[in-house]
């Protein structure tokens, strides 16, 4: 294998790992915020400390989409 093909393969693996990491981050945070169980002791206890995770997840997802799309276009432009 040539060096460029190894670098291209590793760049693809990094992009895939980033997508998987952001997906796992989203699932964990959404499950913690909206999961089927009680927040702590009952449905109303400590709800004053609950925060909506969607604004943070939107920012994280937006940055991840920009990085992945940019990386994908650079990945496609490299020669094999």
C-alpha positions as CSV (number, residue, x, y, z in Angstrom):
1,X,0.0,0.0,0.0
2,X,1.1,3.5,-0.7
3,X,1.4,6.1,2.0
4,X,-1.4,8.2,0.5
5,X,-3.8,5.2,0.5
6,X,-3.0,4.5,4.2
7,X,-3.5,8.2,5.1
8,X,-6.8,8.2,3.2
9,X,-7.9,5.0,4.9
10,X,-7.0,6.5,8.4
11,X,-8.8,9.7,7.5
12,X,-11.9,7.8,6.7
13,X,-11.7,5.9,9.9
14,X,-11.3,9.1,11.9
15,X,-14.4,10.6,10.2
16,X,-16.4,7.5,10.9
17,X,-15.2,7.5,14.6
18,X,-16.3,11.1,14.9
19,X,-19.8,10.3,13.6
20,X,-20.0,7.3,16.0
21,X,-18.8,9.4,18.9
22,X,-21.3,12.2,18.3
23,X,-24.1,9.7,17.9
24,X,-23.2,8.0,21.2
25,X,-23.0,11.4,22.9
26,X,-26.5,12.3,21.6
27,X,-28.0,9.0,22.7
28,X,-26.5,9.1,26.2
29,X,-27.6,12.7,26.8
30,X,-31.1,12.2,25.4
31,X,-31.6,9.0,27.3
32,X,-30.5,10.7,30.5
33,X,-32.8,13.7,30.0
34,X,-35.9,12.0,28.6
35,X,-35.4,8.4,29.7
36,X,-38.2,6.1,30.8
37,X,-37.2,6.2,34.5
38,X,-37.6,8.8,37.2
39,X,-35.0,11.7,37.2
40,X,-33.8,10.8,40.7
41,X,-36.3,9.8,43.3
42,X,-39.7,10.6,41.7
43,X,-41.1,12.4,38.7
44,X,-41.1,15.8,40.4
45,X,-38.2,15.7,42.8
46,X,-35.2,17.7,41.6
47,X,-37.0,18.8,38.4
48,X,-35.9,22.4,39.2
49,X,-32.3,21.2,38.4
50,X,-33.3,19.7,35.1
51,X,-32.0,21.4,32.0
52,X,-33.0,20.9,28.4
53,X,-30.1,19.2,26.5
54,X,-31.3,20.1,23.0
55,X,-29.5,23.5,22.7
56,X,-26.2,22.0,23.6
57,X,-26.8,19.0,21.4
58,X,-27.7,21.2,18.5
59,X,-24.4,23.1,18.8
60,X,-22.4,19.9,19.1
61,X,-24.2,18.3,16.1
62,X,-23.8,21.5,14.0
63,X,-20.1,21.6,14.6
64,X,-19.8,17.9,13.9
65,X,-21.7,18.2,10.6
66,X,-19.4,21.0,9.5
67,X,-16.3,19.0,10.4
68,X,-17.5,15.8,8.8
69,X,-18.7,17.4,5.6
70,X,-15.4,19.3,5.3
71,X,-13.4,16.2,6.1
72,X,-15.4,14.2,3.6
73,X,-14.8,16.6,0.8
74,X,-11.1,16.7,1.6
75,X,-11.1,12.9,1.8
76,X,-12.7,12.7,-1.6
77,X,-10.2,15.0,-3.2
78,X,-7.1,13.0,-2.1
79,X,-5.7,10.7,-4.7
80,X,-5.4,7.0,-4.3
